[in-house]
Structure formats: structure tokens, C-alpha cells
């Protein structure tokens, strides 16, 4: 019996012990490969997106040139980057401090076109807002053992191929360069992207498609079919406002020449006469004096009155655009009357929309930092990024709500409903810093055992200072919980080890 046959028998026995019949290949469904010419040509044919590449270029142009779309993207960036913090898990104090120094060195260098990591996050949020995806590569400096910088790979240049063997989609870049960096000679210009340095994260996709669905696709038709024609008409009206209206001149056609003039000759003479009168009238209007013959009748139309309905039509068009953007007119500077309650609801909906975009930016930044620390040989278990809370629309009301929430959590803790760590997590912290303060005459009895953290790693929380463009840390948020008692006496309180603070 061969080794392969033994493996097959062992695998079949393993499947039988589960009590269920599972697909031998892992799945029974077929992947729908949109755009593939055939199964035989799928090796070099790419998967087509639901939103085609030309439409992506249109969306990029909207972000750059359309005022409503551009403001929508700017709102996402302004709300989405209020600042952030990093949590670094390491086994020792020295490793944590080394990681801080390395991350600070990387933060200022990692994106040279936009003041470091802060500008890179802005670019990521911008990309997600108009395209629905983050597409970037970490440029590795192998001799220097670091991530030298991060480059953005245009979303509209990304192509995916389906790999039947691994049941995955592999990313490629559609390159238009004659000479390619990796020496690829693919006739279609497809450059394979490295799985470790390149990442494409989608905010949302259509079913199993690997391509991102842009969040503002609903605004495309409203902009192209409604807003643009209205703006073109308004442009025409604006050019006529210099005359404070539209002037119409009615002319009497010259008499036909009785000496055998042909129809074509007569028509040409009429056109020439009309052109000469037009030039004369234009010159007269510029000089403020208009002199005509009796056969020329001049009429004036007030454009301000004729264009009175344009404002309402344009308002309807803009409302359709805002609906497609998932935005509200009030957040685009429109002066519609809005109640405070409605403004709060709309603002919270917008911040919830932004939080979804922040998640993929968070994941992308974490991968870059992990790769940089790995290249530097840092003894770090993990890096986690968390965005600060968005700017409050009503800070006083939110502070009062937070205070009520804290008191509720503290009450549940002191009544034994939850543990200290659970209480800390409910108020947004990782663990309760000093549980000794919970033990009082009115609170937890002295003979009650408090749950102790068994975490054996060093957690360092860093805040990104936008003014200094670097990460800073404060000793009071550094925790060190390496103590673990060998025996827990139910009659006594376990001694609490004070958390050790590093010097600033």
C-alpha cells in the first residue's frame, strides 16, 4: 500500500468520526468567474468587476472636479481621522520600548508626500470614500531591514485572476509601462503583486467578487444625467447675464434679384446679410449704442425671470446626488432648516458610515507596522491601531451620558454582576487599573476575591500627536501584570501588584 493510499484511508476515517459527510475538496459550490472567456483561458483572463474600470475613472474624476462629490470625500476624511492610538504587545519592557522607537522612526518616513503616517491615513480614507477600497504596497528596504515607504497602487489598475487550485483570487496590476520593475513580460501588461507587501482591502463587495463596490455608485446617474445638463444650461445663462437678458433681432430678408438669380445664390446672399447685421449689432451693444434700420426689430428677454425655475430643478438634482452619496444637504452647506434632533441623527449616521471605512484603514496600517517590526527583529507579539472618538456634535450631552454609563457599570461591578475586567471593557478599557480602589465599606466586601488578570505580556498604548507627527506614551496607561499567585485563598484578598510605570 502506497503512502498516498494510506493518507486517503486516514482522511476518510477522520471524516467518518465527525458524524457528517463533508465535501472532499472543501466546498461543493462552484465559483462564478465573471468575465472569464472559458475554463481553458482562465489562466490569463482576469475577472471582470461589477463596476467596470472606466466607471472607476469617472468616480475618480468626480472626486477631483465635482463639488458635491469632492465635499463628500472631504467630510469622510475630516471625520475619519480625529487621531489614533497604537497598542503594542511585547514580552519585556525593553522590547516594548524598542518597538516605540522604531514606530516613531517609521511614522515620519512612511509616506513622504503627506507628512508621514497621518497623511497616509488621509489618503486611505480618501481612497475608500471614492473607490471603496484600499490598494497599497509596503516598499521594503532589505539592506536597511525596514519598510522604506508605502506607495498607493491605483485601484482602477487592479485586476484579479481566479486560482482554481487554491480557490483564491490573486491580484495583478495592469501596467502601462514598457519597462517593468519586476522584469515581467506578460503581453497583457499584468504584473503579479506580492502577497506579503501588497494588500487590497474592500469596504464592500457584490457577492463573491474580489473587487470593491464604491459606496457612492448611486450618485453616478444623478450627476451625469441630471446635474451635468443643468449645469451646462446654467453656464449658457451665465454668459448672457452680461447683457442683463437675451436680445433677439428680427430681420427682413433682402429682395430677390430679378435678373435670373438662382436659389443657391439668393440663400448665400441672405446668410451674408444676416452675418453682417449680427456683427454690427454686437459692436453696438459693446459700445452702449444701437442703431438699426426699420426692417430690424429688436426684442429683449429678462433671463432672471426666465431662469427662476432653475434653482428648484437644481435643488431636486442635488438631492438625488446626496442620496447617492449617502449624505444630507445640511452637511454640504445647504441652508435648509434642520432641527437639532434631526441634525444629531444625521451626524451619528455619518459617523457610523465613517467607522466602517476606518476598519479597513486600521487593518492596512497594522499590517505595515507588523512587517516593519518583523524586519527589524523586534520581539513584538502584536500591534493594534484604534482611532480616537470622532469630534462630538454635543460634547456636554455625551459627557453626561458617559457619566451615567460609568455609574451603571460600577454599580454592576460592586454588586457582583460582572468582574473588574468585564467592567473595564464595558467602559472601553482593556483592564481595571487599580482594583484596590474598588474595596471599600460601601463597595466590595474585603473578603471577596477580585478576578486577577493572568496576562503575561507587556502592553504599551501610544497616542499619535499630530503636531509633533510622532507617537507618545504616558506612563499611567502602561500595564505590567506578570504576577500570578500559586494558590488562591478564598478567605483572603489576593495581594494586588501595582502596575509599573516606565520613565517618560
GIHUZI-V182533 format. One record per helix or strand of 2 or more residues. SS is the DSSP state (2 for helix, 1 for strand). FROM is the first residue (numbers start at 1). LEN is the number of residues. If there is no record, write none. Layout:
BEGIN
ss->(SS/SS)
from->(FROM/FROM)
len->(LEN/LEN)
END
This chain:
BEGIN
ss->(2/2/2/1/2/2/2/1/1/2/1/1/1/1/2/1/2/1/2/2/2/2/1/2/2/2/1/1/2/1)
from->(3/53/67/84/93/112/117/133/146/155/158/168/190/198/217/246/263/297/303/310/329/340/380/395/420/435/458/470/475/479)
len->(15/13/14/7/17/3/15/9/7/3/6/7/3/5/27/5/25/5/4/16/4/36/8/20/7/4/8/3/3/2)
END
